[in-house]
Amino acid sequence: MEWSVIAALLGGSFGAALVALVQFLINRNDRKKDKTDAVIAKVEQMQKEFEEERANNARIRILRFSDEVRHGVRHSKESFDQVNLDIDAYRRYCDCHPEYKNNRAVMAIANIERVYSQCLREQDFLE
């Protein structure tokens, strides 16, 4: 896997720092290949955990937003746009990871989409 891809997947300065550390370890002449492979495996495991945590956090925000909508809390268009980004990211993760238990937010997403459509039709967003 390309280091730039790993950095992009991990995102931000954390990803760049982690990639720099891995490159440093790989480039050291006194390291054996098996240690390098172990480091790469650890980075890949950390990446997997990081991505799953991002999906979990997106799901939490989706569920919370849906609960607020069910309780009559009005939201701005910008708030709906943000939760829609979370929904897109969550769905992408679920599509790419069929082993991930993704049916926990189906009804919440449907509820958000229904209310969002209604708000669009009626121009009834919180100002």
N, C-alpha and C positions, 0 to 999 in steps of 0.2 A: 504494500500500500504506500502511496506517495505521502511524504511528510506533510506537504501542503494540504492534502485531503484530510489527514488526521487533524491538523491544526484548525481547518475550517469546520470540521465536525464538532470538535471540542469547543470551538469558539473563543473569542476574546483573548485576553492576555494569559489566562490560565492555559488555554490550548497552546499558545505560542511558547510559553515557558516549559510546558511539559514536553513539547516536541524538541525544544532546544536541549533539554536534559537528556532525552533519549538519543539525540544525535551525538551529544558529547560522549555518552556511554558507548555508543557504537564505534565512534572514531578513536577511542582509546586503544592503543596497540596492545596493552596487556590484558585486555578482556578476551575471553574465549567466545566462540560462536554460540555455545549453548547458553551462556549468560546473556548474550545479545537477544537470543530467541526468547529467553525468559522475560526480558524487559519488554520486548515487543508484545508478547502474550499478555503481560500485565497492563500495558497501555490499551490494548484492544479490549480487555475486560473492563477497565475503567471507563472507556468510551461507551461500551454497552450499558454499564450501570448509569452513566451520566445521561444517556439518551432516554433510558427508561424513567429516570427520575424527572426529566423534563416532561415526558408524557404524563406521568402521575400528577405533576404540578398543574399541567394544562387541564387535566380531568377535574382536579379539585376546583380550579377557577370556574370551569364550565358548570359544575354541580352547584357551586355557591351562587353563581349568576342566575341559574335557573330557579333556585329556591327564592331568590330575591324577587324575580319576576312573578313567581307564583303567589308571593305575599303582597303583590301590588306595588312594589318599589319600581318607580319609573327610572329610566336611564337615558343618558344622552346618546346621540348617534355615535359619538366617539367611543363610548363604553361598549356599544354593540359591535362596532368595528373591531375593537380590541378582542372581545370574546370570540368573534368570528375568526380572527387570526389563530386563537387558541384552538378552536374547533378544527380549522384546516390542518394545523400542526399535529393535533391528536389523531385525526383521521389518517394522515400520511404515515405516522408512526404505526398505527394499527394495521394499515395495508401492507407495510413492509415487514411487520413482525406478527405473523399469524398466531404465534404461540402466546402473545400478550392477551390477557383477558380484557377485551375491549367492549363488552356489552354493558358495562356499568354506567355509561353516559348516554346511551341511545335515546332514551325518553327525554332526558334533560336537553340534549341537542335539538330534538324535534320541538320541544317547548320553546326554546330560544328562537329557533327559525320561524315558528308560527307567530310569536309575538313581534319579532323583527319585521316580518312581512306586514303584519297589521299596522305597526308604527309607520312603516314606509307608505302604506296606502293612505293612512289618515294624517300623515305628517305630525305624529304625536310623540315626538321625542322630548325628553327633558331639555329645556334650554339652558 
